[in-house]
Amino acid sequence: MTAFTRALRRTPARHAATVTAVAAGALLLAACGSGDDTGTAHHGGASATAGARPGTGSGDPAGAFNDADVRFAQLMIPHHEQALEMSRLAEGRASDAEIKELARRIERAQDPEIKAMKGWLTSWGEPTGAPSMPGTNHGTGHGDGHGDGHGDGHGDGHGDGMMSEADMDRLADLKGTAFDRAFTRLMIAHHEGAIAMAEVERREGADPEARKTARAIVKGQSSEVEQLRDILGRL
């Protein structure tokens, strides 16, 4: 066998080895590319809401949250906690059966929401305490809350509806019809503040679960405001 013939026979083997190496390299590149695409999808990449940050508050691995979601949860937690405090006062002080039942319903609805919002903030790596923010006024007077409860229930008209400590102390001092009237007026203002905050979250939030909760707050508390107005009209 000549050297030329032997060379021809060896060439296919070398060619096959080269093809195998190229194919292996292509598969490796494809695998790396697939992993990058998946990572982007799971971390709020191009498909995420503009300005959103990676997060898992909704339980959706592809979910994202933004500053509006954080602000909503941080401010709504103490807002709900005060509503629970007001509602618990009704048990031993209210004389109206409908007010007592409404207060129990508020507790059943808002306590689980507080727990959920604290869970979101923890999963986002954000503090659960509400920061001090411009324009956020937690109670500087929303009606007199004393005597026969005929104050307008809105005081200086701050949008968050939060009561001051003095408001809460005055409410705690009342009983019977005076409590019923003051509670009703104050809770209307409180609910209206929560509704306004939830509307902002509906427009500006990114986290699906936070926005779903905001929609539930708007729907549920709007209905309760109407009920409270009806109660006030007959007291």
Secondary structure by P-SEA (a helix, b strand, c coil): ccaaaaaaaaaaaaaaaaaaaaaaaaaaaaaaaaaaaaaaaaccccccccccccccccccccbbbcaaaaaaaaaaaaaaaaaaaaaaaaccccccaaaaaaaaaaaaccaaaaaaaaaaaaaaccccccccccccccccccccccccccccccccccccccccaaaaaaaaacccaaaaaaaaaaaaaaaaaaaaaaaaaacccccaaaaaaaaaaaaaaaaaaaaaaaaaaac
